[in-house]
Amino acid sequence: MTNELLQDLEWRGLLYQQTDAEGMTKLLDEQSVSLYCGVDPTADSMHIGHIVPLLTLRRFQKAGHRPILLVGGATGMIGDPSGRSEERQLQTVEQIDKNVQGIRSQLERIFDFAEDGNGAQLVNNRDWIGNINTIEFLRDYGKLINVNYMLAKDTIASRLDTGISFTEFAYTLIQGIDYNHLYNHYNCRIQVGGSDQWGNITTGLEVIRKTHEEETKAFGITIPLVTKADGTKFGKTAGGAVWLDSKKTSPYEFYQFWINASDADVVKYLKIFTFLSREEIEALAVSVEEEPHLRKAQKALAEEMTRLIHGQEALDQAIRITAALFSGDLKALSADEMKDAFKDVPSIEMAKEDKNIVDLLVEAGISPSKRQAREDVTNGAISVNGEKVTELEYVIDGKDRLEDAFSIVRRGKKKYHMVKFV
């Protein structure tokens, strides 16, 4: 089964670097193992760029292995220099604790936390790092790693010209303490991380090697950075990062991100992010080639990811909003769903007073002139909250103000505007 798992990971493009591929394969063939992935709580939510190593860890769990999820209550207070050209803004203990709670709830959606068998276990490295005083850190761990060894790490070497504090310089050693602690207390044998974590993973293996007399059997693997076919950064939209927290990125926006994947990217994303089988993904790949207009692969991707992160009810809502927007029939949506769907359309604030439809169209800049506004109305080109308006005497009043606060006006087939009443 294990070789099948590694072969599946390779087919999905999820194996980038391995410290000892042969040794790890042998270990996995012989027994079920514990393995871990770390997340630093630099925010109270993860975004989709964080979850590739975690989803890979979940694949190990489905194959019978036990995931350990390390939330960096200690390392999060320092900041990983990886991928950065400047120092992080340090956070308070209270903010870190709040972030940990937010991330914990998201991890519980991805992993099976059953108390028996290979249920996932959540640990916080502040529980052991917080108990080490400065002298112990320098004597017990500082002596293990040569400064030249640390300077050779890409994450540190890339910062030497711009400058790096001792705090962030020490990050890789502290993460090495983490792996050593999990090796000793949880029999953890494998660390999984993004490609930017290679230096930290190998430091952990060095700490384990130098603190044990017997031959150590610990390994590390990294996942390649996910990129888009056009070379632009994955996981970013015009509105910023795609968060797992529904308050930061709504389930509808989350669904839209995935369903808008290009034909050039969608099969790769299905392999990396979903738990669909090889046969299912290959069938969808054929659909992309032969019937791309049906967008079956994009729909499958959006459904799998939204269901995983937000649940079936949120997925149903996202599909309902999408269908309503496609058909132009907004009457099926609630006020909250309309607010969510039209959050990014052009909006204007107007006084909360009854107003003739023609005057509103001109004042809101929806139609360029009164003459054009009258034509738009009489031609049936104007809808308010999904209801077509064709009478020039129509008055926008309380009945048209959703939550007594806004109206959605559509001109033509796809030009939506939100009018906010203040």
SVG drawing of the C-alpha trace seen along z (x, -y; Angstrom):
<svg xmlns="http://www.w3.org/2000/svg" viewBox="-45 -63 76 67">
<polyline fill="none" stroke="black" stroke-width="0.4" points="0.0,0.0 2.8,-2.4 4.5,-2.1 1.2,-2.8 0.9,-5.9 4.3,-7.2 3.6,-6.4 0.3,-8.3 2.1,-11.3 4.5,-11.3 1.8,-11.1 0.0,-14.0 3.3,-16.0 3.5,-16.2 7.1,-14.9 9.8,-17.5 12.7,-16.7 13.4,-13.7 16.2,-13.3 16.4,-9.5 13.8,-8.1 14.9,-4.5 15.1,-4.6 11.7,-6.2 10.1,-3.8 11.5,-0.9 10.2,-2.4 6.7,-3.0 6.7,0.6 7.5,2.0 5.1,0.1 2.5,-2.6 4.4,-5.8 3.7,-9.2 4.6,-12.2 4.2,-15.9 3.7,-19.2 4.0,-22.6 1.8,-25.7 2.9,-29.0 -0.1,-31.1 0.9,-34.4 -2.8,-35.0 -6.1,-33.7 -6.7,-31.8 -4.8,-29.8 -5.1,-30.5 -5.0,-28.0 -1.3,-28.4 -0.9,-26.8 -2.8,-23.6 -0.9,-21.6 1.5,-20.0 -1.5,-19.5 -3.6,-17.8 -0.5,-15.6 -0.4,-14.7 -4.1,-13.8 -3.3,-11.4 -0.8,-9.6 -3.6,-9.4 -6.0,-7.8 -3.2,-5.3 -3.1,-4.3 -0.4,-6.6 -0.8,-9.1 -0.6,-12.8 0.8,-15.2 -0.2,-18.8 2.1,-21.2 0.8,-24.7 3.8,-27.0 2.8,-28.9 6.5,-29.5 7.9,-29.8 5.0,-32.0 6.3,-34.6 9.7,-34.7 8.9,-34.5 10.3,-32.2 12.7,-34.1 11.7,-31.8 10.7,-33.7 11.0,-37.1 13.3,-40.0 12.5,-41.8 11.8,-41.1 8.3,-40.1 6.2,-42.3 6.3,-40.4 2.9,-39.5 1.7,-39.4 1.0,-36.2 -2.7,-37.0 -2.8,-37.5 -0.9,-34.2 -3.4,-32.3 -6.3,-33.8 -4.6,-32.7 -4.0,-29.2 -7.7,-28.8 -8.7,-29.9 -6.3,-27.5 -7.3,-24.6 -10.9,-24.8 -9.8,-24.7 -7.5,-21.7 -10.5,-19.9 -12.3,-20.2 -9.4,-18.5 -8.3,-15.7 -9.9,-12.9 -9.2,-13.5 -10.6,-10.1 -9.1,-9.2 -8.2,-5.7 -6.3,-4.3 -4.4,-6.8 -6.5,-9.9 -4.7,-13.2 -3.1,-14.9 -2.7,-18.6 0.4,-19.9 1.7,-23.4 5.4,-23.9 5.1,-26.5 4.4,-23.6 8.1,-22.5 10.0,-25.5 8.4,-27.7 10.1,-25.6 13.7,-26.1 15.6,-28.9 18.4,-30.8 21.3,-29.0 19.7,-25.6 19.0,-26.7 22.7,-27.7 24.2,-24.7 21.9,-21.9 21.2,-23.1 23.3,-26.0 26.4,-23.8 24.9,-21.2 24.8,-23.4 27.8,-25.2 27.2,-28.8 28.7,-28.0 26.0,-25.2 23.3,-27.7 24.8,-30.4 24.6,-27.9 20.8,-27.7 19.1,-29.5 16.6,-31.2 19.4,-32.7 22.0,-33.3 19.4,-35.2 19.0,-37.7 22.7,-38.4 22.8,-41.4 19.7,-43.0 20.3,-41.9 18.8,-39.3 18.3,-39.5 19.6,-36.8 15.9,-36.1 15.1,-35.0 18.5,-33.5 17.7,-31.1 14.4,-30.0 15.8,-27.0 17.4,-25.7 14.2,-26.1 12.3,-24.2 15.0,-21.5 14.2,-21.3 10.6,-20.7 11.4,-17.7 13.7,-16.3 11.0,-16.6 8.4,-14.9 10.9,-12.1 11.5,-11.5 8.0,-11.8 5.7,-10.9 7.9,-8.5 7.6,-10.9 9.7,-9.7 8.8,-12.1 8.4,-15.8 6.4,-17.2 6.7,-20.8 6.7,-23.2 9.8,-23.5 10.8,-26.6 11.0,-24.4 13.8,-22.2 16.5,-24.0 14.5,-23.8 13.7,-20.1 17.4,-19.2 18.3,-21.1 15.8,-19.1 17.4,-15.9 20.8,-17.2 19.6,-17.9 18.1,-14.4 21.3,-12.8 23.5,-14.6 21.4,-13.9 21.0,-10.2 23.6,-7.5 21.7,-4.9 21.1,-5.1 18.2,-7.4 15.4,-6.7 14.0,-10.1 13.2,-11.6 11.9,-14.7 10.0,-15.4 9.0,-18.7 6.1,-19.6 6.8,-21.8 5.5,-25.3 2.2,-25.5 2.3,-27.8 -0.1,-28.8 0.5,-27.8 1.0,-31.5 3.7,-31.9 1.6,-34.2 1.3,-33.5 -1.2,-30.8 -3.8,-31.6 -4.1,-35.3 -7.1,-37.2 -7.8,-40.9 -9.1,-40.9 -6.0,-39.4 -5.4,-35.9 -8.0,-33.2 -8.6,-32.4 -10.1,-29.4 -12.0,-31.6 -15.5,-32.1 -15.5,-35.7 -12.4,-36.6 -13.3,-34.7 -16.9,-33.7 -17.8,-30.1 -19.2,-31.7 -15.9,-33.5 -14.0,-30.4 -16.1,-28.3 -15.6,-31.0 -11.9,-30.9 -11.7,-27.2 -14.4,-27.2 -12.5,-29.9 -9.4,-27.8 -8.0,-27.8 -8.1,-24.7 -4.3,-24.7 -4.3,-24.5 -7.4,-22.6 -6.1,-19.0 -3.0,-19.9 -5.1,-21.4 -7.4,-18.3 -4.3,-16.2 -2.8,-18.4 -5.9,-19.5 -8.6,-16.9 -8.9,-13.3 -10.5,-12.2 -9.0,-8.9 -6.6,-8.7 -9.3,-7.3 -11.7,-10.1 -9.1,-12.8 -8.0,-11.2 -11.7,-11.1 -12.0,-14.8 -8.8,-15.5 -10.3,-13.9 -13.3,-16.2 -11.1,-19.3 -9.6,-18.2 -12.7,-17.1 -15.5,-19.2 -13.9,-22.2 -17.1,-24.2 -18.8,-21.9 -16.2,-22.8 -16.7,-19.5 -13.2,-19.5 -13.6,-23.0 -17.0,-22.2 -15.6,-19.0 -12.6,-21.0 -14.8,-23.8 -17.3,-21.3 -14.6,-19.1 -12.7,-22.0 -15.7,-24.0 -17.2,-20.9 -13.9,-20.0 -13.3,-23.4 -16.8,-24.8 -19.2,-21.8 -22.1,-20.6 -24.5,-23.4 -22.1,-26.1 -21.4,-24.4 -25.1,-24.2 -25.4,-27.9 -22.4,-28.8 -23.9,-26.7 -27.3,-28.4 -25.8,-31.9 -23.7,-30.9 -26.8,-29.6 -28.9,-32.7 -26.2,-35.0 -25.9,-32.9 -29.6,-33.0 -30.2,-36.5 -32.9,-35.2 -32.0,-36.9 -35.3,-36.3 -34.1,-32.9 -31.4,-34.6 -31.7,-35.9 -30.5,-39.4 -27.3,-38.0 -26.6,-35.9 -27.1,-39.0 -24.7,-41.0 -22.2,-38.2 -22.5,-37.7 -22.3,-41.5 -19.7,-42.5 -17.2,-43.5 -19.5,-45.1 -19.5,-48.9 -21.4,-50.5 -22.6,-54.0 -24.2,-55.5 -27.4,-57.5 -29.7,-59.1 -32.4,-56.8 -35.4,-58.4 -38.0,-57.4 -36.7,-58.0 -38.0,-57.6 -36.2,-54.8 -34.9,-57.1 -33.5,-59.6 -31.8,-56.8 -30.2,-55.3 -28.6,-58.7 -27.6,-59.7 -26.0,-56.4 -24.1,-56.5 -25.8,-53.3 -27.1,-55.0 -25.2,-57.9 -28.2,-60.2 -31.9,-60.6 -32.6,-59.8 -30.6,-56.6 -32.1,-55.7 -35.6,-56.0 -34.7,-53.8 -33.1,-51.2 -36.3,-51.0 -38.7,-50.8 -36.5,-48.3 -36.6,-46.0 -32.8,-46.3 -33.2,-47.3 -33.9,-44.9 -34.0,-45.7 -33.2,-42.8 -34.0,-40.4 -37.3,-42.0 -37.5,-43.6 -38.7,-47.3 -40.3,-48.6 -42.4,-51.5 -40.9,-55.0 -43.0,-56.1 -41.6,-53.3 -40.4,-54.5 -37.6,-52.9 -38.8,-52.9 -38.8,-50.7 -40.0,-47.6 -36.9,-47.6 -34.3,-48.2 -33.0,-44.9 -32.5,-45.0 -33.5,-48.6 -29.9,-49.2 -29.2,-48.3 -30.6,-47.4 -29.0,-45.4 -29.6,-47.1 -28.8,-45.3 -28.4,-47.0 -28.3,-44.7 -27.3,-41.1 -24.3,-41.3 -23.7,-44.9 -24.6,-44.9 -24.5,-47.8 -25.1,-47.9 -26.9,-51.1 -26.3,-51.6 -28.9,-53.7 -27.6,-55.9"/>
</svg>
